[in-house]
Structure formats: structure tokens, C-alpha cells
């Protein structure tokens, strides 16, 4: 049986104003122009969030499988059809137990993979990461986690200036795992060395990084100008000024900029008191912060990130690429999801003119 979804279809090459996405089973069977179709809702690929810690009152950071399922379901209702479960800096025992708990969810495709944001991070640029758990990269720890995960671990964020970081990057990339640079006080040169070793993602660019200076450009400039690096951007109007966001996209292009939520459990929830990695977080007016004012993740969803990008002046096709196609490519999922292309999994989002979610399809099934 073939299902047809009509409207303004956003493809990797542009917009088909009178378009149709044909779905057969769990796959896209065709994308074509249908002149008889009226100019309707936007039809875009399912969003791919490669950096999220939770949402809807649920978290990934404790390694609880039931909580992970609920967090993924929350983001699915906001159009995110693929996501990485991001953990924060923690003792190795929690990293082990989370890997064991989440690996079956990856095999079931509830999750697209596991992302360890830490604990191999800079104490100077730790942000809301718990400084108690920060340490130098350990190839022994990583080897054990990769073995436990059996392919579930998809990305690890580390600071390249820490002892053993380059060896860890070599280990990760040699096993097909994405090495990301983040929460770092590295120099421009140290960051370039990490990229040369195989690092290919910049974790929430500008945030948790040595700031840019004209005589000390630091990691952000090194990552933005490296042609093989994808740059995460938290497009919530809090993490980045609109001028910084548009500058980054103008520099690296939508082909290398991936919008992420960096969401925590408070996404979609009322203001109040929450927890992240063993630290108290207060959410006021939708902004999550530690007691000292440090930003502690976000309450963002990917549909809101898309709307924000368009609101600051980015064309809809570029914004869609940054919430779907680019993040999928960044973590090696581009041959499965992230675009409305025949043969890929039938993940799509129907949006109204204000880019609000009307319907979500995942693997050929409408989400209720």
C-alpha cells in the first residue's frame, strides 16, 4: 500500500511547491512534483537531534531505560524522529550502566545512539558539567564502553588539551565513533591537532569554549574554518545571540551547521527546580541555570529551533537542512534518515505556515 503526503516538500535540492512524498512500508518510495496538488503545508524530513539530555520531565543522564523511552517520545511529538541520548560527566560506573541500559533501545531504534558529553572535559570551561567527575581521557574506559555498547556509542565529546585526548580521538574514530570537541580551553593550534587526529564535530559551538580573541582565535574559529567539521549550534536565543548564530551559519554554511537542543528534563515542563548530573538547576522563564547563573542545557525542542532560525532570517530550506540533513550526516546517519529522498526511512514532519508541528511520521507510521 502506498501512502501519499502532499504539500510544499523540502528536499536536499530545494522546495517542490506542489509536491508529494510517496511512502511504501517504512521507506520513502518517491518524491515528485504533482501539478494538481495545491500549495499546502510544509513537508520536511524528521528532525535529527544529536545532542539532548532529556525532555518532558524525563532524562537520559541517569541511565534509566524507562526515562529514556519517555524522553524520546516527548521529542518525537515535536518532530524529532532520530536522537542521540546525551549523558553528562559522571563516574565510570554510571557510564557503564547507561551503556548497558541504552544499547537495547538503540537496537530497537528508539534511540539513534549514545553521546557521552564528558567526563573528559576542561575544568576551566566545564559550564554546567559537574567538576567532581572531570578527568583525563582513558582509552581503557572507552574501549570497555565501546565493547559494552556493541555499536550503540555514536559520539564522545572531549577537550583536546587534556592528556591522552589525541589518543582517545584516534581510538574513537578508528572504531567508527564520532569524536567531538567541546567544553574546552584549547588553543587554536590544539584544536587543529584534534581535527587532524579525526575530530569532526564541535559541541555547542562558542558555549563552553575559550572565547574568540583576534590574537588568540581559540577552538571556535578552528572548528568553524575546518572544512570537515560539523558545528553544533543551540538556536534558542539564549545560548547564542542572533548575530553569532547568523555569523556561524554564514561562515560554515548550512551544510556544516547542525542545530541541536541541548535540552534537559525541563523541556516542555513548567518553570521550577530540576537536576542535571547531580547539580541543582532552576528554570525561570524557560531558561535553565545553575545557582551561579551558568546555563545548564536548555528547554528547547527542535521545532522551536527551526522557527528561531527562520525568525532570524534563514531561508526555510537552509533551516530544515540544519535540523535534519546536516546533523544526520554529522553522526553517520545520512544513509538512513535526514532527508526526503527515495530509499531513506519514511520520517517526515508536516508543518503549518508558522512552522508549528501538525503531524509527525516515523518509519511510515503517523505518530499519535
MARBANU-433623 format. One record per residue (C-alpha): residue number from 1; residue in one letter; x, z, y. Coordinates in Angstrom, 2 decimals. Last residue first. Example, Ala and Ser with C-alpha at 12.3 -4.5 7.8 and 13.67 -1.06 7.14 Angstrom:
# MARBANU-433623
@resi:2&resn:S&u:13.67&w:7.14&v:-1.06
@resi:1&resn:A&u:12.30&w:7.80&v:-4.50
***
This chain:
# MARBANU-433623
@resi:368&resn:X&u:-0.25&w:17.80&v:9.81
@resi:367&resn:X&u:2.71&w:15.47&v:9.35
@resi:366&resn:X&u:1.84&w:11.86&v:8.53
@resi:365&resn:X&u:3.61&w:10.67&v:5.41
@resi:364&resn:X&u:5.98&w:7.69&v:5.18
@resi:363&resn:X&u:9.15&w:9.74&v:4.83
@resi:362&resn:X&u:8.23&w:11.77&v:7.91
@resi:361&resn:X&u:5.54&w:10.68&v:10.35
@resi:360&resn:X&u:4.76&w:12.56&v:13.54
@resi:359&resn:X&u:1.71&w:12.13&v:15.76
@resi:358&resn:X&u:0.78&w:12.56&v:19.43
@resi:357&resn:X&u:4.02&w:14.02&v:20.78
@resi:356&resn:X&u:4.24&w:14.01&v:24.57
@resi:355&resn:X&u:6.19&w:11.19&v:26.16
@resi:354&resn:X&u:4.03&w:11.15&v:29.32
@resi:353&resn:X&u:2.68&w:7.74&v:28.23
@resi:352&resn:X&u:1.78&w:9.11&v:24.81
@resi:351&resn:X&u:4.28&w:9.46&v:21.97
@resi:350&resn:X&u:4.06&w:8.47&v:18.29
@resi:349&resn:X&u:7.06&w:9.71&v:16.32
@resi:348&resn:X&u:8.68&w:7.98&v:13.38
@resi:347&resn:X&u:10.44&w:8.67&v:10.09
@resi:346&resn:X&u:9.96&w:5.96&v:7.47
@resi:345&resn:X&u:13.33&w:6.25&v:5.77
@resi:344&resn:X&u:15.51&w:3.25&v:6.52
@resi:343&resn:X&u:15.08&w:-0.12&v:4.80
@resi:342&resn:X&u:13.67&w:-2.01&v:7.75
@resi:341&resn:X&u:14.85&w:-0.55&v:11.04
@resi:340&resn:X&u:13.12&w:1.91&v:13.34
@resi:339&resn:X&u:16.21&w:4.04&v:13.88
@resi:338&resn:X&u:17.62&w:7.50&v:13.19
@resi:337&resn:X&u:17.50&w:7.75&v:9.40
@resi:336&resn:X&u:19.27&w:6.76&v:6.18
@resi:335&resn:X&u:22.31&w:4.60&v:6.97
@resi:334&resn:X&u:22.83&w:6.44&v:10.24
@resi:333&resn:X&u:23.19&w:9.81&v:8.52
@resi:332&resn:X&u:26.95&w:10.19&v:8.96
@resi:331&resn:X&u:26.95&w:13.13&v:11.37
@resi:330&resn:X&u:27.45&w:11.23&v:14.63
@resi:329&resn:X&u:25.44&w:8.24&v:13.41
@resi:328&resn:X&u:22.27&w:10.33&v:13.14
@resi:327&resn:X&u:23.01&w:11.89&v:16.54
@resi:326&resn:X&u:23.30&w:8.42&v:18.09
@resi:325&resn:X&u:20.14&w:6.92&v:16.59
@resi:324&resn:X&u:17.63&w:9.69&v:17.25
@resi:323&resn:X&u:17.71&w:11.81&v:20.40
@resi:322&resn:X&u:20.33&w:9.74&v:22.25
@resi:321&resn:X&u:18.85&w:6.37&v:21.23
@resi:320&resn:X&u:15.46&w:7.54&v:22.48
@resi:319&resn:X&u:16.96&w:8.41&v:25.87
@resi:318&resn:X&u:18.56&w:4.96&v:26.10
@resi:317&resn:X&u:15.32&w:3.19&v:25.13
@resi:316&resn:X&u:13.33&w:5.32&v:27.63
@resi:315&resn:X&u:15.60&w:4.47&v:30.56
@resi:314&resn:X&u:17.47&w:7.47&v:31.99
@resi:313&resn:X&u:16.50&w:8.70&v:35.43
@resi:312&resn:X&u:16.48&w:12.49&v:35.48
@resi:311&resn:X&u:12.89&w:12.55&v:34.16
@resi:310&resn:X&u:13.85&w:10.30&v:31.23
@resi:309&resn:X&u:16.48&w:12.79&v:30.06
@resi:308&resn:X&u:14.06&w:15.68&v:30.55
@resi:307&resn:X&u:11.33&w:13.98&v:28.52
@resi:306&resn:X&u:13.73&w:13.36&v:25.64
@resi:305&resn:X&u:14.95&w:16.96&v:25.72
@resi:304&resn:X&u:11.32&w:18.14&v:25.67
@resi:303&resn:X&u:10.68&w:16.04&v:22.56
@resi:302&resn:X&u:13.85&w:17.51&v:21.04
@resi:301&resn:X&u:12.76&w:21.12&v:21.47
@resi:300&resn:X&u:14.43&w:23.58&v:23.83
@resi:299&resn:X&u:14.31&w:27.38&v:23.77
@resi:298&resn:X&u:18.06&w:27.54&v:24.26
@resi:297&resn:X&u:21.31&w:28.98&v:22.94
@resi:296&resn:X&u:22.52&w:32.26&v:24.36
@resi:295&resn:X&u:23.46&w:31.58&v:27.99
@resi:294&resn:X&u:25.66&w:34.45&v:29.20
@resi:293&resn:X&u:23.86&w:36.74&v:31.68
@resi:292&resn:X&u:25.68&w:39.95&v:30.75
@resi:291&resn:X&u:22.71&w:41.17&v:28.68
@resi:290&resn:X&u:22.78&w:37.96&v:26.64
@resi:289&resn:X&u:20.65&w:35.02&v:27.75
@resi:288&resn:X&u:17.78&w:32.81&v:26.61
@resi:287&resn:X&u:15.92&w:30.93&v:29.36
@resi:286&resn:X&u:12.21&w:30.21&v:28.78
@resi:285&resn:X&u:11.11&w:32.01&v:31.92
@resi:284&resn:X&u:12.90&w:35.12&v:30.65
@resi:283&resn:X&u:14.30&w:35.31&v:27.12
@resi:282&resn:X&u:16.49&w:38.32&v:26.32
@resi:281&resn:X&u:19.07&w:38.11&v:23.55
@resi:280&resn:X&u:20.52&w:41.06&v:21.64
@resi:279&resn:X&u:23.60&w:40.27&v:19.57
@resi:278&resn:X&u:23.91&w:40.30&v:15.77
@resi:277&resn:X&u:24.37&w:36.56&v:15.48
@resi:276&resn:X&u:21.40&w:35.84&v:17.73
@resi:275&resn:X&u:18.59&w:38.32&v:18.31
@resi:274&resn:X&u:15.34&w:38.27&v:20.31
@resi:273&resn:X&u:13.61&w:40.20&v:23.10
@resi:272&resn:X&u:10.85&w:38.64&v:25.17
@resi:271&resn:X&u:9.47&w:35.43&v:26.61
@resi:270&resn:X&u:6.86&w:33.83&v:24.37
@resi:269&resn:X&u:7.76&w:31.52&v:21.46
@resi:268&resn:X&u:8.22&w:27.77&v:21.10
@resi:267&resn:X&u:11.99&w:28.14&v:20.95
@resi:266&resn:X&u:12.72&w:31.89&v:20.63
@resi:265&resn:X&u:14.38&w:31.51&v:17.23
@resi:264&resn:X&u:17.34&w:29.68&v:18.79
@resi:263&resn:X&u:17.65&w:26.13&v:20.02
@resi:262&resn:X&u:21.00&w:24.37&v:20.51
@resi:261&resn:X&u:18.59&w:21.53&v:21.39
@resi:260&resn:X&u:20.76&w:18.46&v:20.94
@resi:259&resn:X&u:21.07&w:15.16&v:22.82
@resi:258&resn:X&u:23.72&w:12.89&v:21.35
@resi:257&resn:X&u:25.93&w:10.86&v:23.67
@resi:256&resn:X&u:28.18&w:8.21&v:22.09
@resi:255&resn:X&u:25.91&w:5.12&v:22.08
@resi:254&resn:X&u:24.05&w:6.49&v:25.10
@resi:253&resn:X&u:27.19&w:5.72&v:27.14
@resi:252&resn:X&u:30.39&w:7.76&v:27.32
@resi:251&resn:X&u:30.89&w:7.78&v:31.09
@resi:250&resn:X&u:27.37&w:7.07&v:32.36
@resi:249&resn:X&u:26.00&w:9.53&v:29.79
@resi:248&resn:X&u:28.39&w:12.25&v:30.91
@resi:247&resn:X&u:27.70&w:11.61&v:34.59
@resi:246&resn:X&u:23.94&w:11.66&v:34.00
@resi:245&resn:X&u:24.16&w:15.08&v:32.36
@resi:244&resn:X&u:26.55&w:16.46&v:34.96
@resi:243&resn:X&u:24.29&w:15.31&v:37.79
@resi:242&resn:X&u:21.25&w:16.76&v:36.05
@resi:241&resn:X&u:22.99&w:20.13&v:35.96
@resi:240&resn:X&u:23.77&w:21.12&v:32.39
@resi:239&resn:X&u:22.98&w:24.16&v:30.25
@resi:238&resn:X&u:19.85&w:24.99&v:32.23
@resi:237&resn:X&u:18.13&w:21.63&v:32.87
@resi:236&resn:X&u:17.26&w:21.40&v:29.18
@resi:235&resn:X&u:19.37&w:18.42&v:28.12
@resi:234&resn:X&u:21.91&w:20.12&v:25.86
@resi:233&resn:X&u:24.53&w:17.37&v:25.43
@resi:232&resn:X&u:26.53&w:16.68&v:22.27
@resi:231&resn:X&u:29.35&w:14.16&v:22.65
@resi:230&resn:X&u:30.23&w:11.69&v:19.91
@resi:229&resn:X&u:33.94&w:10.89&v:19.62
@resi:228&resn:X&u:35.45&w:7.54&v:18.54
@resi:227&resn:X&u:36.04&w:6.11&v:22.02
@resi:226&resn:X&u:37.80&w:9.24&v:23.30
@resi:225&resn:X&u:37.01&w:9.40&v:27.03
@resi:224&resn:X&u:34.28&w:12.00&v:26.89
@resi:223&resn:X&u:36.20&w:14.15&v:24.41
@resi:222&resn:X&u:39.43&w:14.30&v:26.43
@resi:221&resn:X&u:37.50&w:14.85&v:29.66
@resi:220&resn:X&u:35.55&w:17.76&v:28.15
@resi:219&resn:X&u:38.63&w:19.28&v:26.50
@resi:218&resn:X&u:40.72&w:20.04&v:29.57
@resi:217&resn:X&u:41.30&w:17.95&v:32.69
@resi:216&resn:X&u:44.09&w:20.19&v:34.02
@resi:215&resn:X&u:45.33&w:18.63&v:37.26
@resi:214&resn:X&u:41.88&w:17.48&v:38.42
@resi:213&resn:X&u:40.21&w:20.51&v:36.87
@resi:212&resn:X&u:37.47&w:20.37&v:34.24
@resi:211&resn:X&u:36.31&w:23.69&v:32.83
@resi:210&resn:X&u:37.70&w:25.21&v:29.62
@resi:209&resn:X&u:34.80&w:24.92&v:27.21
@resi:208&resn:X&u:31.82&w:26.97&v:26.03
@resi:207&resn:X&u:29.39&w:24.57&v:27.68
@resi:206&resn:X&u:31.00&w:21.38&v:29.02
@resi:205&resn:X&u:29.92&w:19.34&v:25.97
@resi:204&resn:X&u:27.53&w:21.04&v:23.55
@resi:203&resn:X&u:29.91&w:20.56&v:20.58
@resi:202&resn:X&u:32.19&w:17.53&v:20.97
@resi:201&resn:X&u:32.10&w:15.44&v:17.80
@resi:200&resn:X&u:34.72&w:13.27&v:16.03
@resi:199&resn:X&u:37.62&w:15.49&v:15.02
@resi:198&resn:X&u:39.96&w:13.41&v:12.84
@resi:197&resn:X&u:43.54&w:14.59&v:13.37
@resi:196&resn:X&u:43.86&w:12.26&v:16.40
@resi:195&resn:X&u:40.78&w:13.94&v:17.85
@resi:194&resn:X&u:42.36&w:17.35&v:17.33
@resi:193&resn:X&u:45.59&w:16.15&v:18.99
@resi:192&resn:X&u:43.55&w:14.85&v:21.92
@resi:191&resn:X&u:42.02&w:18.31&v:22.27
@resi:190&resn:X&u:45.46&w:19.92&v:22.33
@resi:189&resn:X&u:46.57&w:17.46&v:25.02
@resi:188&resn:X&u:43.54&w:18.06&v:27.23
@resi:187&resn:X&u:44.15&w:21.78&v:26.93
@resi:186&resn:X&u:42.19&w:23.94&v:24.56
@resi:185&resn:X&u:40.07&w:26.86&v:25.75
@resi:184&resn:X&u:37.47&w:26.10&v:23.12
@resi:183&resn:X&u:33.92&w:26.94&v:22.18
@resi:182&resn:X&u:33.71&w:23.44&v:20.70
@resi:181&resn:X&u:35.47&w:20.61&v:18.91
@resi:180&resn:X&u:33.63&w:19.18&v:15.91
@resi:179&resn:X&u:34.91&w:18.28&v:12.45
@resi:178&resn:X&u:32.42&w:16.21&v:10.45
@resi:177&resn:X&u:32.63&w:16.65&v:6.67
@resi:176&resn:X&u:33.63&w:13.72&v:4.46
@resi:175&resn:X&u:36.03&w:15.76&v:2.31
@resi:174&resn:X&u:39.14&w:14.39&v:4.02
@resi:173&resn:X&u:37.43&w:15.05&v:7.32
@resi:172&resn:X&u:37.13&w:18.72&v:6.50
@resi:171&resn:X&u:40.65&w:19.21&v:5.14
@resi:170&resn:X&u:42.29&w:17.36&v:8.02
@resi:169&resn:X&u:40.26&w:19.35&v:10.56
@resi:168&resn:X&u:41.34&w:22.57&v:8.83
@resi:167&resn:X&u:44.99&w:21.56&v:9.03
@resi:166&resn:X&u:44.55&w:20.83&v:12.73
@resi:165&resn:X&u:42.92&w:24.22&v:13.29
@resi:164&resn:X&u:45.55&w:26.29&v:11.49
@resi:163&resn:X&u:46.35&w:28.49&v:14.47
@resi:162&resn:X&u:43.63&w:28.21&v:17.11
@resi:161&resn:X&u:44.06&w:25.58&v:19.84
@resi:160&resn:X&u:41.64&w:23.18&v:18.16
@resi:159&resn:X&u:38.61&w:25.45&v:18.60
@resi:158&resn:X&u:36.18&w:24.92&v:15.73
@resi:157&resn:X&u:32.77&w:23.41&v:14.96
@resi:156&resn:X&u:32.03&w:22.56&v:11.32
@resi:155&resn:X&u:29.70&w:19.75&v:10.23
@resi:154&resn:X&u:27.95&w:18.44&v:7.08
@resi:153&resn:X&u:28.01&w:21.30&v:4.59
@resi:152&resn:X&u:25.42&w:20.38&v:1.93
@resi:151&resn:X&u:27.76&w:18.18&v:-0.12
@resi:150&resn:X&u:28.18&w:20.52&v:-3.08
@resi:149&resn:X&u:27.58&w:23.54&v:-0.84
@resi:148&resn:X&u:29.56&w:26.00&v:-2.96
@resi:147&resn:X&u:32.57&w:23.69&v:-3.17
@resi:146&resn:X&u:32.51&w:23.00&v:0.56
@resi:145&resn:X&u:32.22&w:26.73&v:1.23
@resi:144&resn:X&u:35.16&w:27.55&v:-1.05
@resi:143&resn:X&u:37.40&w:24.92&v:0.54
@resi:142&resn:X&u:36.41&w:26.15&v:3.99
@resi:141&resn:X&u:37.35&w:29.74&v:3.20
@resi:140&resn:X&u:40.71&w:28.73&v:1.73
@resi:139&resn:X&u:41.37&w:26.35&v:4.62
@resi:138&resn:X&u:41.00&w:29.30&v:6.95
@resi:137&resn:X&u:40.53&w:28.69&v:10.66
@resi:136&resn:X&u:41.68&w:31.53&v:12.91
@resi:135&resn:X&u:39.19&w:34.33&v:13.65
@resi:134&resn:X&u:36.04&w:35.22&v:15.58
@resi:133&resn:X&u:33.67&w:37.72&v:13.95
@resi:132&resn:X&u:33.70&w:40.58&v:16.45
@resi:131&resn:X&u:33.51&w:38.10&v:19.34
@resi:130&resn:X&u:29.82&w:37.41&v:18.53
@resi:129&resn:X&u:29.15&w:33.89&v:19.79
@resi:128&resn:X&u:27.11&w:33.95&v:23.01
@resi:127&resn:X&u:29.88&w:32.26&v:25.01
@resi:126&resn:X&u:33.04&w:32.34&v:22.88
@resi:125&resn:X&u:35.21&w:30.65&v:25.50
@resi:124&resn:X&u:38.00&w:33.24&v:25.83
@resi:123&resn:X&u:37.62&w:34.38&v:22.21
@resi:122&resn:X&u:38.13&w:30.78&v:21.14
@resi:121&resn:X&u:36.41&w:29.67&v:17.93
@resi:120&resn:X&u:36.96&w:29.59&v:14.17
@resi:119&resn:X&u:33.76&w:31.52&v:13.41
@resi:118&resn:X&u:32.28&w:29.11&v:14.19
@resi:117&resn:X&u:29.39&w:26.72&v:14.63
@resi:116&resn:X&u:28.93&w:26.08&v:10.92
@resi:115&resn:X&u:26.52&w:23.18&v:10.51
@resi:114&resn:X&u:24.56&w:22.81&v:7.27
@resi:113&resn:X&u:22.83&w:19.62&v:6.19
@resi:112&resn:X&u:19.85&w:17.31&v:6.59
@resi:111&resn:X&u:17.43&w:20.16&v:5.97
@resi:110&resn:X&u:14.06&w:19.99&v:4.20
@resi:109&resn:X&u:15.69&w:17.08&v:2.38
@resi:108&resn:X&u:15.07&w:18.73&v:-1.04
@resi:107&resn:X&u:18.83&w:18.56&v:-1.72
@resi:106&resn:X&u:19.42&w:20.05&v:1.72
@resi:105&resn:X&u:16.96&w:22.82&v:0.98
@resi:104&resn:X&u:18.80&w:23.52&v:-2.30
@resi:103&resn:X&u:22.09&w:23.89&v:-0.33
@resi:102&resn:X&u:20.52&w:26.34&v:2.14
@resi:101&resn:X&u:20.63&w:29.55&v:0.11
@resi:100&resn:X&u:24.11&w:29.03&v:-1.38
@resi:99&resn:X&u:25.53&w:28.01&v:2.00
@resi:98&resn:X&u:23.85&w:30.98&v:3.65
@resi:97&resn:X&u:25.31&w:33.35&v:1.05
@resi:96&resn:X&u:28.82&w:32.04&v:1.56
@resi:95&resn:X&u:28.69&w:32.08&v:5.37
@resi:94&resn:X&u:27.22&w:35.57&v:5.19
@resi:93&resn:X&u:30.13&w:36.79&v:3.03
@resi:92&resn:X&u:32.59&w:35.08&v:5.37
@resi:91&resn:X&u:31.55&w:37.33&v:8.22
@resi:90&resn:X&u:29.67&w:35.55&v:11.01
@resi:89&resn:X&u:30.10&w:33.11&v:13.86
@resi:88&resn:X&u:26.87&w:31.16&v:14.33
@resi:87&resn:X&u:24.86&w:29.05&v:11.89
@resi:86&resn:X&u:23.38&w:25.65&v:12.58
@resi:85&resn:X&u:20.82&w:24.21&v:10.18
@resi:84&resn:X&u:21.20&w:20.47&v:10.67
@resi:83&resn:X&u:18.08&w:18.53&v:11.49
@resi:82&resn:X&u:16.07&w:15.49&v:10.45
@resi:81&resn:X&u:12.40&w:14.74&v:11.25
@resi:80&resn:X&u:12.44&w:16.33&v:14.68
@resi:79&resn:X&u:9.16&w:15.19&v:16.25
@resi:78&resn:X&u:7.96&w:18.47&v:17.78
@resi:77&resn:X&u:5.94&w:19.31&v:14.68
@resi:76&resn:X&u:9.13&w:18.83&v:12.68
@resi:75&resn:X&u:10.80&w:21.47&v:14.86
@resi:74&resn:X&u:8.40&w:24.14&v:13.66
@resi:73&resn:X&u:8.64&w:22.98&v:10.03
@resi:72&resn:X&u:12.45&w:23.24&v:10.16
@resi:71&resn:X&u:12.18&w:26.80&v:11.49
@resi:70&resn:X&u:9.72&w:27.73&v:8.73
@resi:69&resn:X&u:11.92&w:26.31&v:5.98
@resi:68&resn:X&u:14.96&w:28.11&v:7.40
@resi:67&resn:X&u:13.07&w:31.42&v:7.53
@resi:66&resn:X&u:12.18&w:31.01&v:3.87
@resi:65&resn:X&u:15.80&w:30.18&v:2.98
@resi:64&resn:X&u:17.36&w:33.19&v:4.74
@resi:63&resn:X&u:20.93&w:32.51&v:5.86
@resi:62&resn:X&u:20.71&w:34.94&v:8.77
@resi:61&resn:X&u:21.57&w:32.30&v:11.39
@resi:60&resn:X&u:18.92&w:29.76&v:10.43
@resi:59&resn:X&u:16.25&w:31.48&v:12.49
@resi:58&resn:X&u:12.48&w:31.77&v:12.76
@resi:57&resn:X&u:10.27&w:32.68&v:15.72
@resi:56&resn:X&u:9.11&w:29.10&v:16.21
@resi:55&resn:X&u:12.70&w:27.93&v:16.40
@resi:54&resn:X&u:16.11&w:28.10&v:14.77
@resi:53&resn:X&u:19.85&w:27.69&v:15.24
@resi:52&resn:X&u:19.88&w:24.02&v:16.21
@resi:51&resn:X&u:22.67&w:21.48&v:16.50
@resi:50&resn:X&u:22.45&w:18.06&v:14.80
@resi:49&resn:X&u:18.88&w:17.36&v:15.92
@resi:48&resn:X&u:17.66&w:13.96&v:14.71
@resi:47&resn:X&u:14.38&w:12.78&v:16.25
@resi:46&resn:X&u:12.07&w:10.52&v:14.29
@resi:45&resn:X&u:12.25&w:6.91&v:15.46
@resi:44&resn:X&u:10.02&w:5.84&v:18.36
@resi:43&resn:X&u:6.53&w:4.36&v:18.69
@resi:42&resn:X&u:5.31&w:4.61&v:22.29
@resi:41&resn:X&u:1.53&w:4.46&v:22.55
@resi:40&resn:X&u:-0.40&w:1.26&v:23.20
@resi:39&resn:X&u:0.18&w:-2.23&v:24.66
@resi:38&resn:X&u:-2.46&w:-4.06&v:22.65
@resi:37&resn:X&u:-1.55&w:-5.73&v:19.39
@resi:36&resn:X&u:-2.55&w:-9.40&v:19.04
@resi:35&resn:X&u:0.97&w:-10.55&v:19.90
@resi:34&resn:X&u:2.37&w:-8.69&v:16.87
@resi:33&resn:X&u:6.13&w:-8.32&v:17.20
@resi:32&resn:X&u:7.91&w:-7.03&v:14.13
@resi:31&resn:X&u:9.41&w:-4.08&v:12.32
@resi:30&resn:X&u:9.33&w:-4.33&v:8.53
@resi:29&resn:X&u:9.42&w:-2.32&v:5.29
@resi:28&resn:X&u:10.15&w:1.10&v:6.74
@resi:27&resn:X&u:10.50&w:3.37&v:3.75
@resi:26&resn:X&u:8.68&w:6.33&v:2.17
@resi:25&resn:X&u:6.05&w:4.21&v:0.44
@resi:24&resn:X&u:5.62&w:0.98&v:2.38
@resi:23&resn:X&u:5.65&w:1.30&v:6.14
@resi:22&resn:X&u:5.17&w:-1.51&v:8.64
@resi:21&resn:X&u:6.13&w:-0.81&v:12.24
@resi:20&resn:X&u:4.23&w:-2.98&v:14.71
@resi:19&resn:X&u:4.99&w:-4.22&v:18.17
@resi:18&resn:X&u:3.40&w:-5.42&v:21.38
@resi:17&resn:X&u:5.95&w:-4.12&v:23.85
@resi:16&resn:X&u:8.84&w:-4.54&v:21.44
@resi:15&resn:X&u:11.43&w:-2.37&v:23.17
@resi:14&resn:X&u:15.18&w:-2.78&v:22.82
@resi:13&resn:X&u:17.98&w:-3.54&v:20.37
@resi:12&resn:X&u:18.01&w:-0.30&v:18.38
@resi:11&resn:X&u:14.19&w:-0.44&v:18.25
@resi:10&resn:X&u:11.57&w:1.23&v:20.45
@resi:9&resn:X&u:8.11&w:0.03&v:19.42
@resi:8&resn:X&u:5.44&w:-0.08&v:22.11
@resi:7&resn:X&u:2.36&w:0.18&v:19.92
@resi:6&resn:X&u:1.17&w:-0.34&v:16.35
@resi:5&resn:X&u:1.68&w:1.66&v:13.16
@resi:4&resn:X&u:0.97&w:-0.28&v:9.98
@resi:3&resn:X&u:0.69&w:1.22&v:6.48
@resi:2&resn:X&u:1.32&w:-0.97&v:3.44
@resi:1&resn:X&u:0.00&w:0.00&v:0.00
***
